[in-house]
């Protein structure tokens, strides 16, 4: 199954994931129980959800509909692999976008925008997956201190001032 040959197939996956956030919890999170918002997944496990998504993608696909009808398990497995490949790619690009050691200065807005544009050119589904996976603790950034015991937050507000060398006290009330 050629996923890259026709991006409409991946678009259908993204549509399903946006419409069914409970399915995302089963597919991408370790806790696949129903969420406090009351939504229930389309099926009980990852394989069954991938079967539903494969049907959504391939049952009416002009190139693959007949093949899907003959062997839906093959398409389920391919859909499963593709979804997890998308998740891995997202994680890789998310890490790249948030590394300051990769030449992206945290305060240099243009550098970050340029890297984001470059990522979208290479991986058009990044923003869609960011909406789905953005709160996933497995993807969240790890806090690392360059010098253990150093209070970097004390100088945080000085970075926000417009080119002045202020400090945290300059933001307090008189």
ChimeraX attribute file (.defattr): number of C-alpha atoms within 10 A of each C-alpha:
attribute: neighborCount
match mode: 1-to-1
recipient: residues
	/A:1	11
	/A:2	8
	/A:3	12
	/A:4	9
	/A:5	8
	/A:6	9
	/A:7	12
	/A:8	13
	/A:9	19
	/A:10	18
	/A:11	14
	/A:12	16
	/A:13	18
	/A:14	18
	/A:15	13
	/A:16	17
	/A:17	19
	/A:18	16
	/A:19	10
	/A:20	15
	/A:21	17
	/A:22	21
	/A:23	26
	/A:24	19
	/A:25	22
	/A:26	22
	/A:27	22
	/A:28	17
	/A:29	14
	/A:30	10
	/A:31	10
	/A:32	18
	/A:33	14
	/A:34	14
	/A:35	13
	/A:36	7
	/A:37	7
	/A:38	8
	/A:39	13
	/A:40	18
	/A:41	21
	/A:42	17
	/A:43	15
	/A:44	13
	/A:45	13
	/A:46	19
	/A:47	17
	/A:48	14
	/A:49	21
	/A:50	26
	/A:51	21
	/A:52	16
	/A:53	25
	/A:54	24
	/A:55	19
	/A:56	15
	/A:57	22
	/A:58	22
	/A:59	16
	/A:60	13
	/A:61	15
	/A:62	8
	/A:63	10
	/A:64	14
	/A:65	15
	/A:66	14
	/A:67	14
	/A:68	20
	/A:69	14
	/A:70	10
	/A:71	10
	/A:72	18
	/A:73	15
	/A:74	15
	/A:75	23
	/A:76	22
	/A:77	15
	/A:78	18
	/A:79	27
	/A:80	21
	/A:81	13
	/A:82	17
	/A:83	19
	/A:84	14
	/A:85	12
	/A:86	17
	/A:87	20
	/A:88	13
	/A:89	16
	/A:90	23
	/A:91	20
	/A:92	12
	/A:93	18
	/A:94	19
	/A:95	15
	/A:96	17
	/A:97	18
	/A:98	15
	/A:99	14
	/A:100	12
	/A:101	9
	/A:102	10
	/A:103	12
	/A:104	19
	/A:105	14
	/A:106	12
	/A:107	10
	/A:108	9
	/A:109	10
	/A:110	11
	/A:111	14
	/A:112	18
	/A:113	13
	/A:114	12
	/A:115	17
	/A:116	18
	/A:117	13
	/A:118	13
	/A:119	19
	/A:120	14
	/A:121	11
	/A:122	11
	/A:123	14
	/A:124	13
	/A:125	19
	/A:126	22
	/A:127	15
	/A:128	16
	/A:129	18
	/A:130	16
	/A:131	10
	/A:132	18
	/A:133	21
	/A:134	16
	/A:135	10
	/A:136	14
	/A:137	10
	/A:138	13
	/A:139	17
	/A:140	13
	/A:141	12
	/A:142	8
	/A:143	6
	/A:144	7
	/A:145	10
	/A:146	8
	/A:147	8
	/A:148	7
	/A:149	7
	/A:150	9
	/A:151	10
	/A:152	10
	/A:153	9
	/A:154	11
	/A:155	13
	/A:156	12
	/A:157	15
	/A:158	18
	/A:159	14
	/A:160	14
	/A:161	13
	/A:162	8
	/A:163	8
	/A:164	9
	/A:165	10
	/A:166	15
	/A:167	16
	/A:168	14
	/A:169	12
	/A:170	11
	/A:171	11
	/A:172	7
	/A:173	5
	/A:174	5
